């Protein structure tokens, strides 16, 4: 059974220790509960895929800010503009991957989805874990993303080392995903941030 801690300083300290040692954590975000590990640790990333029961779908990376995101992703002027407008918040930007991020996290793709969540505890947690944290939803592949620690525990609790309970997540809907690797921005998934808002910001 995983350890369960309420969201607070003790949880952040324990989560940081676990993540840096290659372990897996479940944690609250501004959208749904996330399943996290160190994205620079290939063995930990492989374990995330096993827990979720899926292959072939790249893992999004949560970051504590744009500076950390630039360690693993190449920011175009358009990406900088959107990050400044919508981060922290529910917009994931798909950008060109830097070689510092192992290809296993992106399933071999040369792009990566990055986001700074609009959730103060989550941002402190990510910072304590090194500024980068895998941010896939804490559910089995094909199942409903969890809004509570209990829902996450029922689905994947047996496969993780720590569950942080921050109460029901305020969003409940996964982030909007926009691909900026082509000539024009492309909507991959509609979430809380409307694509029309993204386009408007890019043209102002």
N, C-alpha and C positions, 0 to 999 in steps of 0.2 A: 504494500500500500504506500502511496506517496505521502509525504509530509504535507499537512495543510496549515497555512498561516494566514492571518488577516493581513490586508494591505497595510504596510507600515515599515518603519526602519528595520525591524528585525527581518522582515520578509525580503527587503532589498538586499541586506547584507548576506542572507542565506542564498538568495537567488544568484547573486554575483559569484559567490563561491562555487555553486553548482555549475553555472554556465561556463566559468573559466576552467573548470575541471572536465568539461565535455558533456555535462548533463543536460537534461531537458526540464523545462518549467512550463506551467500554464499560468497565464497572467491576464488581468483585465486591461482592455484598451478603450478607446472612445467609440468603437464600433461593436465588436464581439470579443469573446475571450480568445487569446492567442496561444499558440504552441511555439515555444521559443528555444533557441540554442545559439551558440556562437556560429555565425555563418561562415567564418573562416576556418572552422574545424570540420573537415570532410567526414570524419567518423560520426560526429554528432549530427550532421545533416543527414547522413544515411539513416540514422536512428529515427529522425523525424519522419522520413518517408515510410519506414516500417510501421511506426505507430499509427500513422494516418491510413496505411494500407493502400498507398497509391504510388505510381511511378509516372514519369513523363510530364508532370505539371510543375513549372518553375515555382520556387518559393519566394514570396515577397520579403523584403528586408525592411524592418523598422529602424529608424535612425533618430539620434537625439537632436540632430540639426543638419543644416546643409553641409557644414564642414565635414562631418562624419560621412555623409552620403557621398561626398566627392572622393572619398577613399576607394569606393567600389564602383562608382558610376561616373560617366563623362557628362558633365553639364553643359548644354548648349545655352545660348542667351535666352531662348524660349523657356527652357527648363528652369533657369534662375528666376525668370519673371513669374512663373507659376508657383514655384516654391515660396517666393516672397509673398505672393498673394494668398495662398491657401494653406501654408504650413505655419504652425502645427494644425492639422486637420485631416479630413477624410478624403484626400486625393493622393492616389498612388501614381507616380510617374515612371513609365517604362523608358529606360535610357540605355545607352551602350554600356556594357559591362567593362570594368577595368580588370586587368589580369590578377589583381590582388584578391579578387573573389573567386574561389574555386568553382570550376564549371559544374560540379555536382549540384550546387545550389540552384543553378539555372537550367539544369537538365541538358547541358551542352550548348545552350543558346548564348549568343554574344550580347544579350540584353538582360537587364534586371529591373524589377519593380522596386522602387524605394518610396518611403513615406515617413514623415514625422507626425506621430499621432497627437491629436488635441486632447491630451489626458495627462494632467500634471504628474500623477503617481507613475504612470507608464514611462514618461520621459525621464524621470529620476531613476527608474529601474534600468532603462536602456543605457543611460549614462554610466551607471554603476557596473554594468556588464561590459563596458568598453566602447559604448557608443553605437553599437550595431547589434541587432537581435533578429533572428528569423521571426517573421510575423504572420505565419499562416494561421488560419482559424483552428481552434482546438477541437476538431471533430473528425470522426472517421470519414474517409472519402465518400462523397455522395449523401452524407447526412446533414442535418440542419446545424449551422454554426451556433455554438452555445452563447447565451446571454448571461449565464450564471456559472459560478464555479461548480455547483452541483451537476449541472448539465454536462459540463466538460469532464468531470470526474466519471460520470456514468459511461461516457463514450471512450475516453482514452486514459483514464486515471491510472490504470494498471501499468501503463508504459512510460510514465514520467516520474521525475524525482521530487518535484515540489509543485503544489497548487497554491496560488495566491488568491485569496477570496477578497475581492473588492466590491462585492454586492452586484446587483444587476447592472449590466453595461448601459450607458445612456443612449447609445445609438441603436444597436441591434441589427443594423444593415451593414454588410461589408462595404469597404471604401469604393469610390469611383476610380476606375483605372483608365489612364490615357497613355497611349503609345506615342512617344515623340521621336522614334528612331527613323521615321520616314520623312517624306517631303512635307506632309501635312499631318497635324495631330489626328489620332484615330481613337475613337472610343472603344475600349475593350469590355468594360463593365460599367453599367450605370449604378451609381450609389447615391449618397447624400449630396454630393456636389454635382450640379447639373452641367452637362457638357456645354450647354449654351453659355454658362458663366465662364468656363475655361476659354472658349473661343473669344468671348468678349474681352477678357483680360489680355489675350494674345494680340488683339487688334487695337488696344488702347495705348 
